[in-house]
Amino acid sequence: MSANPSTLSRQGWDRWNLGTEFGIDDSDGDYQSLRAAYGDLPEDPYALGSGRYRRYARGVFLPWSKEFFWMPATESQAREGMNGYYQGDNNPEYVNVTRNLPAISDEVCNNKLLLDIIQFDFSQTRWSEDDAVWPLYVGVHLIKLHIEEEGREAVSSPNELHQDGEPYVFAHLIYRDNAEGGANLIATPEYRGKQPEDVPPADRLADFQMEQSLEAYAITDHLVSHYVGPIRKGAADRPGERAILLADWVPMRHRI
Ligand SMILES: [Fe+2]
């Protein structure tokens, strides 16, 4: 694919700490505003009562100039404050459905840390000679799992090992507060549709949990399957929360 592969493009997954990469910590102003955006996430309209809250925005990234632009919503979506999210048949819970998800505000879209994260993510991707001369579609999700009750679990979608269909998917931990669980498992592709306990040790490529703000991982979709475990409330007397920023990257093709 590329004469200069990244660990991500070669082995199918990688992990980073962007706090370290960017030389910032939790006191950074852009981090604080991005974090505050998770206080304003509506419940996932497709999973009411699940403890999942989210917003979504889409952009285009030009690989040759590294310019990034947010895309508008359709007129009808804009009237409702929504953006459309389509995964084809890759999410078994939403096959061939365009999900209209609440949009991310312009203010949050212009957050410098968010834009730096998008540039960092691009720097880890590798594209074929053909894809590198077309725009890339970037889907950005702010997703929070929130649990108020002891003994309840909030799950990611889909709740099984899966592949997303987008060639690269990045997950950035924005914060975790009084939350347990949410372990990540990365396995070989044949475990798509299976549960983590179905994967023998030899096929478990990575088992880890993100704990620090701005920890991140990514997967090269066709090389691996992946899973995120449910989260539960921790011991403290307040809700448990885990806030993630997802960025998925897809080459654009012309339709003729
Ligand atoms: Fe996924």
Residues whose N, C-alpha, C, O or C-beta is under 5 A from the ligand:
A	BS01	LIG	D164
